[in-house]
């Protein structure tokens, strides 16, 4: 499928076509030279230690076109477009492509829960629309433009995850995705090391609405003390969701049965019973948000309900593995204080036997890191978790919080391998294990070791 021609790419980016046929059709965009095929546009994005411009000639030989910040390789015959900044050029191309499509974009942002909320909303909307969604968590300055190129003309709705960790990032992402509808899950302390205050975090995330027109709708977690202050005070429609009955959409009568959850979603005088194949209060919140978004887009209750039942946790995000002799909650993709506490609640809610939490460092918390880790350990003890294995130097504070507040078994480990060795000594039949840590801690290694030694019978 045609995205644009080489000449169109040059015009959009303000670039110069150095060589090649301007009518060459671009069918896909790649920043990884290994993924380039005939019809690709290669985007070499310089990193701290690498410059992929050295792969341009190889990509041209495969039949691709390329952006470049330098001159074209000698003798090049395929299109080479010189731009000032290849990353910025890719964003400009993605924004132009998005503008050419007749698609409604739902943007998802927040400190915690973006991916699970995106998955829940996409599932709900799939009950009545042709939906495209961000794969994994490709929500960055590079990942989001790549996601936009995957939207197809037949897609009616695109559910797009939008992440930021520094000033100005959401502004640029909003220029690319231009959401018609936005959902803000919460304002936590993730990335507070860079953004300094929660007020700054909220202000930056609110830029997701930069291109709203008079039909734009911002869905806010009304249970979040900061987000609820925005309700009714912005120049466009705001809708709140949550568990508190003061919200426009809220849940009540939450009941857990096995690995699914039932509740009643209320909006005014309406009451709709819903069931989701997921656990935890945060999952109920996500489902209420999904119902609210579907309702705003005109989906009937049956379609939303059927769509919600297709929801599945993304890999490494509270993915439950039932093994012959234990249950493993793999939440190893990332971590923040709020997310860690939510996962501990799930651990306690499904456990029938001994509970063990393997928790690694939560990064990018700045000066609040020690207190936040201690708070997670304290919360773990208050919930009655039986054992903690804490990985990393920051998690020594988690261990202290757990030990000083009554957790029976607390172990510290310097590596994932050491943590797994300790875990093996604590395992017993029918225990439930939670594994969670920031992306940089690679706690998925603990998950892999555990699944290699224990035969899995079901994944939820």
N, C-alpha and C positions, 0 to 999 in steps of 0.2 A: 504494500500500500504506500502511495506517495505521501510523504510528509511535506516536502518542499523541493525546489530545485537548487542547484548550487548558486545560481544568480540570485534567487530569492533569499538564500541564506546570507549571502554577502550584503544584500540590501538591508535586511533586518538587523544585522550586527554592525553595520557601518564599516564592513570589511572590504578588502580588495581581492578580487579573483585573480590570483597570480598566474594561473595556468589552467588548462582543461576547459571542457565544454560547459558553459553556464546552464545548459538545458539538462545536464545530468540530473537524474531523479534520485533523491535521498529517501530511502525507505526505513531507515533506523539510525539511531545515534548511539555511539559506544565511546566510553572513555577507557575501557580495557582493551588494549590492542589484540589480546587473545580472542576476543569476542567479535572482532571485525570480520565482515563478509562483503561480498560484492553488493553495492548499494548502501553501505554504511557511510556515516560521517564520523570520522575519528576525531575525538576531542582530547588532545594531550594536555592534561592539567598538571602543572608543576607542583610537586610536593616539597617537603622540607629537605629531603635527601635524594629525590629522583626528578628527572625531567623526561617524561615520555615522548618529547619531541623526537628523540632518537629512534622511535619506532614508526615515524611517519612514512618513510620510504617503504618499509615492509608492508604497511597498511595500503599504500597506493598500489603496490604490486598485487594485492588481493582484490583489487577492483574498487576500493573505497575512495571516497573523497576525504579531505582533512582540513581542519582548522590549524592555524599555526600563528605563533607570535614572531616567527623569524621568516627567512626567505624559503621558497620552495626548494626541495631537493633538486639537484642538477638533473636535467633530462626528464623531469616529471611530466606526465601527460594527463593524469587524472586531476580533477579540480583540487586546488589548494587555495584556501581563503585566509588571507592575513588579517588578524584582528589584534586589538590592543591587549585583551585579556581573554583567554579561551574559556575560563570558568564563567565569566560574565556573559560572553557570547552565547554559551550553551543556555544560560538562563533566559536571555533575550529570545532565542529560538523557541524555547519551550513556552514562553509567554505568548509569542506570536501564534504558535500552533494551538494553544488553548483557546485563543480568541477566535480561531477559525471554526471551532466546534460548537454545535448546538447541544450543550451538556450542562446540567446543573452540578455544581461542585460543592460538596460538603467538606469543610476543613475542620480537622480535629487537632486541638492543642491542649496543653496542660502540663503540669509538673510531673504527674504520675498517671498512668493508665491510658495513654494515647492509643497504643496498639490494640489493647483489649476493647476499648471503646470503639475504635475504628472497625474492628472485626464484628462487634455486636451490631453496630449501625448498618454495616454492609449486609449482614445476614438478614436483619429486619426488612431492609428496603428491597432485598432480592425477592421478597414475596410478591412484588408487583412491578418491579423495574428491571431493566437490563443494567446491572451494576458493575462498575470497575472499581477496584480498591487498590490502595498501596500494598505492594507485596512486602512482607516482613515489616521493617520499620524504615524504609527508604524515605526519610523525612528531612534530609539535610540540604545544604546548599547545592550538593551534587545529586543526591538521591531523589529529591523532589522533582527537579527538571526531568530526570530520567523516567520517573513515574508518569509525568504528563505526556511524554512521547508514546506511552503505552495505551492511552485512551483511543478508542476507535469510534468511528461515526455512529455505529449502532448502539453505543453506550448512552443511556439516558441520564445516569447519575454516576459521578465519580466521587468516592469517599477517600479523601486525601489526608494523610497524617502529616502534620507540620511541626517540626521540632526546632528549638533554638536554645543556645547556651550563652550567647553574647549579644551585646547591644547591636541593633541594626539588622540582625539576621531575619527576624520575622517580617520586617518591612520588605526585604528582598524576596522572601518566599511568597508574600501576599501579591507582589507584582507578577509573579509567575502563575500561581494557582488561581488568583482572583475568586475566592469562594463566594458563593451566593448565600450560603448558610454556614455558620460556624458553631462549634461546640467547644466550650472550655471546661475541662474536667475538674480542675482544682489549681490552687496556687500554693505550692509547697516550697521546699528549700533546695530542690535539685538545682544545681548550677549557681547557687547563691555566692559561691566563691568568685564568680565572674561578674554577677549582676548586683551583688552587695546587699540588696534589701528585697523583701517580698513585694514591696510597692513597685520597685523597678521591674521585677519579674512580671507582675500583672500588667503594668503599663506596656511592656514590650510585647507580651502575648496578645494584648488587645489590638495590636496592629494587624492581626489576622482579618479585621473588619475594614481595612483600609479602602477597599474598592466596593463596599456595600452601596447599593442604590436604595430606593425607598421600599423595596421588597425584601431586603436583607433581614435575616433573623439570627440573633445570637442566643444560643442555648447555654445557660449558666447553671452550674452545680449550686443550687440555692442553699445547700447545707454548708458550703464553704463560706466562712465568715467574711472573707475579702470579696469574693465574687458576688455575694448577695447584695453588696452595697452598690453594684452597678445596675441592678434591676430597675427599669423604668427611668433611668437617668442618662440614657444615651440617645442619639438622634436616629434611632432605628428600633425596631421591635426587639424586646428581650423576653425570653421565656425561661422560667426556672424549673429544675427537676431535682429530685432527691428523695429522702425518706421522711422529712418533716412535712407535716400537713399544710404548712404555709406556702409550699411550692405550687406552681401551676400544675405540674404533674408529680405525683408522689406514690410511693409503694407502701402498702400495709399488709398485715397478715402473712409475713414471710415464713415459709415452711420448707425445711430441707428434707428430701427423701432420696436416700442413696447418694448419687452424684448429680442430682438435679435439684432445682429450687422452684417453688411455686409462690406466687404472690398476687395481690390485687393492685392494679395500676389505676389510680383515680385522677380524674381531671374534671373539676366542677362536680356535676351530678353523675357523671359517667363512672362506671366501675368495670374494669376488664380484667378477668383472670388470665394470667400468663404463666407459662412454664419455660424455663431455660435449662439447657444441659450444662450448667456451670454452678460453682459454689462461691459463697462469700458475699458480704454486703456490697462490696464494690461491684460485683457482677450484677446484682440487682439494680444498683445505681446506673450502670451502663445500659441495662435493658430498659429502664425508665426513660433514659435519654434517647434510646433508639426508638421507643414507641412515640415519644414526643416529636422527633424528627419525621418519622413516617406519617404521623397524624398531620403535621404541617404541610406535607407534600400530597395529602389527599388519599393516602392508603387506608383501606378499610381495616378494621380490627382483626379480621380473620387472616388477611394477607400478612399483616405484621406478625401475628402470632405464629403462623406457619413458617415465616422467614426466621424468626428467633430460634426455632427448634433446629435450624441448620447450623447454628453457631458452634464453632470449635475453637478451643484455646489455641493460640499460636504457639509454635514450638518454643520451649524454654520459658513459657509464661504461664505459670500455674498449670502446667500440663501434668495430668495425673497418670502415673504408670502403676497398674496393679500387677504385682508379681505374686508368685506362688506363696511366698512367706512374708511379704511386707507390701506396704503402699508407699510409693515415692511421689512427692510433689516437686516437680522440676520447675523452679522459678528462677533459673540461673542466669537469665538474660541480662538483668540489670537490677539495681536496688536503690531505694531512697528510704528515709525513715518511715514515711506513711505507707509505702508499698510493703516494707518489711513487716510492719504491724498487721496490715491486712492479710498477708500470707500466713502469719502466725495464727490469726483467727481461723483461717481455713484449716490449718493443721489441727487445731483443737476441735474444730467442728466435725471432722470426718474420722478422727482417730477412735479406734476401738480398744487399742492396747497402748503400749509405751510410745511416747512422742519424743522425737529427736529433731532438733533444729541445727542445721549446718549453715552458719551465717558468716560471710566474708565482709571485708571492708566496704563501706559505702563511700564513694569518692565524690569530690567536688563540693564538699560541705564547708570548706574554709575554716574559719575560727570556731564554728559551731560543731565541728566534727566530733570532738570528745563527748560533749553533752548529748548530742543526738544518738551516738552509739550507746552511751550509757542508758539513755531512755528506752531504746529498743530492748536492751537486756532486762531492764526493770519490768517492762511490759510483758516480756516473755515469761518471767517468773510469776507475775501476777495472773497470767492466763493458766498457769499450772503445767507448762511444758516440762517434761521430765529431764531432758538433757540438752545441753548446748555444746556444740563444737564451734569455736570462734577462730576464724582464719585471718591472719594479718595483724599488723601493729595497731591499726585503729580499732579493730575488733577486740583488743584487750579491754577496751572500755565497755564493750558489750558484755564481755565475760564478767567484768566487775559489777555491772548493773544487775546481771542475773544472779551472781553468787551472793551479793549483799542483800538481795531481796528474796532469797529462799529457794532458788533453783537447785534441785538435789545434786545434779552432776554438771560440772562446768569444766571443759577442756579447751586449752588454747593450742593452736597449731600454726607453724610458720609457712606451710605449703599445703596445696591440695592433696598431695600424696600422704603427708603426715596426717591430715584430717581424715582421709579415708581409712588409714590404718587404725586411728582411734575409733572411727565409726564402726568398723568391723567388730571391735571389742564390745560395743554397746548394743549391737543388734540382737533382737530376739524375735520369736515368731509373732506375727500379727502386729508388729510395730509400724508406725507411720513416720516417714522421714521427709523433712523439708530441706531443700538446698537453694540458697539465695545469696547473691553478691553482686557488686557492680561489675559491669562488662569487663573492666580491666583486670578483674580477679580471676576470670576464666573458671568459675565454679562448675561449668558444664563438664569439666574433667572429672569431678567427683561423681556426677550423674553417670557418665560413661563407665567408670569403674564399677559402680554399683549395679548397673544393668548388665554388665558383662558377667557378673558373678551370681545374678539372681534372675531366673527365667521369667520373662514378662508374659502375662496372659491377656492384658487389655490396656489400651491407652485411651484416656478420656480427654 
